[in-house]
Amino acid sequence: MRILGINALFHDPAAALVVDGHTVAAAEEERFSRRKHGKRPLPFSAWELPELSARWCLEQAGTRPEELDAVTYSFDPKLARPARDLGLDDPWDPLRLEYARRAPEFLAEALPGLDADRVVFVPHHVAHAASAGPASPHPDSAVLVLDGRGEAASHLAGRYHEGKLDILATQALPHSLGLLYEELTEHLGFLRSSDEYKVMALASYGKPRFLPQLRQHVHATGDGGFRAHGVDWAALTPPRAKGEDWTQDHADLAASAQAVLEEVLLELVHWLHGEAGGQALTLAGGVALNCVANSKIAARGPYRHLWVQPAASDAGTALGGALHVAAQDAPPQPMPGADLGRGWSDEELRARLDEAAVPYERPADVAEAVAEELARDGVVAWFQGRSEYGPRALGHRSLLAHPGRAENLERLNHVKGREEFRPVAPMVLAERAHELFSGPLPSPYMLFVHDVARAWQDRIPAVVHVDGTARIQTVEERREPLVARMLHAFERRTGLPVVVNTSLNTAGRPMVDDPRDALECFGSAPVDLLAIGPYVVRRGRAFA
């Protein structure tokens, strides 16, 4: 069975290919088009398909469109209702639904040879759920999905057994924790459906003093659902204009929203455990990218195991839709990791460097060369292996730096053009993580926050957030031998088993994906060394 999954309707368009239950490839359209999030989540853009990522997925497997057994589309227009009936103010929503209904013919045109009758509509939250339960290491698990919206709901709670989903609860719109957080993002002067993670970071600088007011509108209902609608944000604090300095009121409002989100999530999780039992919970949907809330669920929830889809946003529904259909034949295999995107051979990388006419060298060991540069306090662009599926840089498309210098936080935010309150993350060998950090371990996908041990806070200040936490990535030597070798080499030189890791991109741009992107980023940002495959490009030599 060859199944191509497509996400296209709202935002984060993506494609994924599942062959005989195995995830072969998955990629977001933004990495090809170089448009952040692929497109804006407007009805006018709903017709746009992830054509570039879909074609790449097929090429990766040597599959032609006519050889596909099914193409899934992660929205079912038959389940949708008009926005006005859902309590949503979106007069153009009928246009979005019309585009969804016509998706089969659009896909057949975009992928010549495809039979439009092979396009299968998968309900949006079912696709999210299938990106979590069947993709996780826990085939029998409870699953919780929370995002902005699907066809008529914003939430799904259920359980998986032998690849089959039993839905236990949903929450009808307009009540939506995802839309609530989007509204706050816009109120605080950030880009809606894009910058919600900035609100999470800002929350660490505030106190939840608006929590009583928010609880009047945002709370669980005790039956697996919740209320989350009708907050008058301006009555709590004046809106922040884009580019304007944030105030303590803004930080306090962010902290209050984060606190009420965590309260509702914990009540939903406890309700789900009471209904579904079990030891494992899997999460998906945009809300599952809130790593602070995930950590609260891990610490205070009833489940022994918590697994979060690394591409938890709508991009993950491309994979989830394909896995859902694959499960109708046999339980699919868990996803092998997040490195499901494009990669290049050493020979291909060398050809790209020759074409760019930049001086480069091939050191005896690129890991040692990078560790040496980092120990000298250089900033390194790290381009290795296949690119990541999802928003986190996980040691394949990363910017690396020395964690022992507090000024490197400001330095990296300057390199990337980011707000000063944004944290950067540490990567650490999995077997060493417990010495420095407490929290859910291992954490290979950077989806939880961890308390930094007091003895280490002054030794790795660049990665310690204002609240004493860090969003870590644990590295298993078996899975990531090159990254592990670099970490060992850096520790030999500095005594620190941690390296700063943030995504290889600049503000407003998607994460670097191909060699051209890497060279452009290296050329436009104050980065000292580019490690691309086994080769290194040094700034002094490249721009002499």
CORKAFEN-V312061 format. One line per field, one symbol per residue. phi: phi as a letter, one per 20 degrees, with the letter a starting at -180 (. if undefined). burial: b if it has 16 or more other C-alpha atoms within 10 Angstrom, else e. A space follows every 50 residues. Layout:
# CORKAFEN-V312061
phi=???
burial=???
This chain:
# CORKAFEN-V312061
phi=.dceecdbfeblgbcbcdclndfebbbefgfefmdgmnaeedgfdfffdf ffffffgffgdmdegfefeacdceadffeecggffemdebfeggffffff feggffffffcgofegfeededggfffgfffdgfeefdfdbfccdbbfac fbccabcabdblndededaccffefbfffgffgfgffendeflbdfffff ffgfecdffeggffffdcafdncndadbanfefffebffefgnffedfff ffffffffffgfffgfffffffffedmndccdcbngffeefffgffffed eeefcccdffdfffgffffffffffgffeagfegffreedefbcfgffff ffffffldfbbdfgbfffffgffffemeededcbmefeeoeeecncccdd bfeedgffffffffgemdffefeddedbfgfdgffdcdqfcfcfdldcdc feggfdfeecffdefgendbeededegfecfffffffffffgecmdeccf ccfeadgndfggcdgfgffffffdcfdebddcmedcddggefcf
burial=ebbbbbbbbbbbbbbbbbbbbbbbbbbbbbbbbbebbbbbbebebbbbbb bbbbbbbbebeeeebeebebbbbbbbbeeeebbeebeeeeeebebbbebb bebbbbbbebbeebbbebbbbbbbbbbbbbbbbbbbbbbbbbbbbbbbbb bbbbbbbbbbeebbbebebbbbbbbbbbbbbbbbbbbbbbebbbebbbbb bbbbbbbbebbeebbebbbbeeebbbbbbebeeeeebebbeeeeeeeebb bbbbbbbbbbbbbbbbbbbbbbbebbbbebbbbbbbbbbbbbbbbbbbee bbbebbbbbbbbbbbbbbbbbbbbbbbeeebbbbbeebbbbbbbeeeebb ebbeeeeebbeeeeebbbbbbbbbbebbbbbbbbbbbbbbbbbbbbbbbb bbbbbbebbbbbbbbbebeebbbbbbbbbbeebbebbebbbbbbbbbbbb bbeeeebebbbbbbbeebbbbbbbbbeeeeebbbbbbbbbbeebebbbbb bbbbbbeebbbbbbbebbbebbeeebbbbbbbbbbbbbbeeeee
